[in-house]
C-alpha cells in the first residue's frame, strides 16, 4: 500500500475513504428497495468477490482495513454482509488426489479448497468476521469426468476442510456458467441441484451470462432456462 493503491496510486487514506463512500452510497440506493410482497430486493451485499488472500496484491490490507466497517454498516442497514471466494474447479485440480499442502495439511487431497481455506484462515487468524454462509464462484471445467462428479467433490472437499475452522457446512455458488448447449447446461445445473438435497448444504446458485457468451456478437439473455438449475 505504501506505493499507492489501484491504477491511480491512491494513498491508503484516500482509497479507504472512497471505498467507504461507495459502500454508503450503495446501501443508500438498495437497502430499502422492496418487491410488491414487501421482501427486500437485495438481501446480501459483498465487499469483494473471488477473495484470494495470498494471490491478490494488498488483499490482506484491504480486508483488515475495510471489512469490519463494511460488516457493521451493512448489518445496520438490515442486510447481510459477506465476501465470496473461489473454488479451484478444473478437473485436474478437483481430482488431484496426490495433492499435498505443506502449509495446511488439512488441505491435502482437497485442492479445490486451496484459496477458500487460505482466505478464511486469514479472517479467522485476524479475528475478522466469518460470513454466515460460505459463498464462492465455481466453474467446473471437465474433460472426462461428469459435472456431477466435479461438483460433488468440491462440496465434499469443503465439508472435509472448513469445519476445522469452526465453519458450518452451508454454501452458496454465486458464480457459475450458463452453458449454451442445453444438455451440458442441464447436466451442470442438476449437478448443483443435487447438492441441495444433501443436508441442504448448498443454499444458493447464481449463473452468469456475459456479452459474447455465445461467441463474438452473440449475447446470452432472457429468456433463460432457470429450470435446469432447480432441484
N, C-alpha and C positions, 0 to 999 in steps of 0.2 A: 504493500500500500504506500510506502514511503516514496515510490517512484511515480505515484499518481494512479488513479483508478479509471478504467474504461478508456475508450478511444480518445477522449478529451483530457485525459490525465488529471482528473479532478482530485482535489485534496480529500483526505478521509472525511473531514468535517462536512465539506460541500456534498460529497457523494451521499453520505448518510442522511443529510438534510433533504436531499432530493428524493431519496427512497421513502423517507417518512412522509413527505408531501404527496408522493404518488399513492402510498397506502391510504392516507387520509382522504384524498380525492376519490379514489376508487370506492372506498367504503361509503362515502357520501353519495356516490352515484348508484350503488346497488343494494345497500343494506336494507332499505325499506321498500324495495320493489316486490310486489306480491302478485300472485295469479288471482284469477277470479274466485278461487276457493279459499283465498287468504293465505295460502302457502307461499313462503319466500321463493322467489325465482332462483336466487343464489343461496346455497347452504354452506359451501366451503370456499375459502379463499387461500390460494397457495402463494407463499412468498417467493418460492423458487421451484423450478421443475428440473427433473433429472439431476438432483443433487448428487455430486460425486466428490466427496472430500478426499483430497489426495491427487485428484486428476485435474481439477479446475483451479486456475490461479486465484488465490485470495478467498476461496470459498469458506475456509475456516474463519477468517476475519469477518467476512460478510455475515455468517451465521451468528458468531459470538457477539457481534456489534448490533445487529438489527433484528434478529429473530425474537428475542424476548419481548421487545417493544411491540413488534408486529402481533405476537400472540395476544398480548394484553389489549391492544386496540381492536383486533378482530372479535375477541370474546366480548368486549364491552358493547360492540355493535350487534351482538346476538347471532353471530356467525361462527363457524368452526375454522380456526386457523390451522394450516398444515403446510407441509412440504411434500414433494413427491420425488421418488428415487428412480433408479434404472436397473432393470434386471438384465444380466448378460444372457441373451436368449438365442444366440445362434446354435445350431445343432452341435457344433464342435465344442462350444462352451458348456451347454446344458448337460451333455452326455459324457463329459470328461471325467470318467471315474478314476483316473490316475492323478487328478489334480491334488497337489499338496500345498497348503498355505503355511509358510514358515513363520508368519507373524501371528496368525489366529488359527490354531489347529482345528477349531470347530468348523471352519470353512472347508477343510479337506474333503474332497468328493462332492462339494456343493458350490461349484464355481459360479453358478448363476447368481449367487448372493454376494459376489466379491465386492461390489461397490455399495450395495444396500447395507450390508453388515458394517462395513467400514464407516459409512456416513452416520448410521445410527449409533455406532460405538463412540464416534466423536461427540454426538449430542449427549450421550449418557455420561461420558467421561468429563464433560464440561458442564454438567448439571443444567443442560438446556432441555426445554420441553420435548418430549417424545410425542409425535402425532398419535391421536387416539385410534387411528387405523393406518396401517402402512400401505400407502399408495405408491405405485410405480408404473413406469412405462414398460411394456413387454411386447417386443416384436419378434415372435418366433420365426427363425429362418431355417426351414427344413431342407434336408437333402433326401435321405431315405426314410427317416423316422416320420411318424404322423404328428400332426399338430397336437393331438390328444396326448401323445407320449411326452412331448416337449412341455406343454402347459402343466400337465400333472407333475412333472419332475420339478419345474420351477416352484410350484406351490409346496411340494414336499420338501424341497430344499429350504424354503422359508420356514416351514414347520420345524425342521431339524436344527436350525441355527438361531433364529430370532428369540425363541423363548429363553436362551441363555442370557439375553439382555433384559429379561423380565417383560418381554413384549408378547401380548396375546395374539393368537393366530387369526387375525382379521385383516383382510387385504382388499385393495381396490386397484384394478388395472385402469389407469386413467389416460393411457395412450396405447392404441394398438392399430393394426392395419384394417382398412376396408378394401378387401381384395376384389378385383373386377370379375374374376372367374367365379361364377355362382357356386360351383361345387366346392372350390377351395375356400371361398368365403364362409360357406355354411360349416365346413369342417373346422375351420378356425373358431367361428362363433360358438359352435357346440362344444368345442374343447374347453372354452372358458365357462360356458353354461354348466357343464358337468361339475365344475368345481364349486358351484353354488350349492350343490346337493351334498357336498362333503362337509358336514358340520357347519354349513353356511359360511365357510371361511372366506369365500370371495363375495364381497358385498356390492361391487360396482364394476362395470366395464364401459369404457368410452372408446369408440373408434374415431379415427381422424380421417377426413378426406382433405385433399390438398389440390391447389392448382396444378394442372398437368398430371394429376394422379392416374389418369387413363392413357398417358402418353402426351406428347407435345400438342398443346392446344385442346386436349380432351380433359375437361374438368368434371369431376365426380360431384354430383349434387342431388338434391331432393328429386324424386322420392328415393329413399334409402331402405334397404332390406333389413330393418331393425330386427325382424323376426329371427333372422339367422343367429342372433346373439342371445336369444331368450331361452331359458330352461324349458 
